[in-house]
Amino acid sequence: MLEQKEEHRTPRLAFQDLRAAVNQPLALGIVLINSTGGETLVLSGFVEGTSLSAGTALGTTRWSVPGRDLDKAFISAPENFDGTMQVTVTLYSSRQDILETKEVRFEWNISHKGDKLPVQISPAQPVAR
């Protein structure tokens, strides 16, 4: 009879750099692989005034987010923020051991093409009576 050993896999981060239009919320875009359910992420380096839809503010530029809430987390940059935030993400185990630290980039910019369809203005037409 073969003995099967359960392979212990360390939780790790997977994410993508994301972008949104100015004044639009941006999905956090971070996924935990091999999650045990008790991990916490600390994100630091946000522009002052940024808020998250999940987790707890640890200061004006840092947030703590439970790993189980990542799929519900959105970032709201300060009003009219046009630019990039390079954020450091630290993954903590349920015992508060640091498992991984990575950088992720979030970007908001004004669309040069416009977010709305162009409005066509035609010459004044006589009004029918």
Sequence and secondary structure as in RCSB ss.txt:
>XXXX:A:sequence
MLEQKEEHRTPRLAFQDLRAAVNQPLALGIVLINSTGGETLVLSGFVEGTSLSAGTALGTTRWSVPGRDLDKAFI
SAPENFDGTMQVTVTLYSSRQDILETKEVRFEWNISHKGDKLPVQISPAQPVAR
>XXXX:A:secstr
           EEEE  EEEETT  EE  EEEES  S  EEEEE   TT EESSSEE SSSEEEEEGGGGGG EE
E STT  EEEEEEEEEE TT  EEEEEEEEEEEE  SS SS             
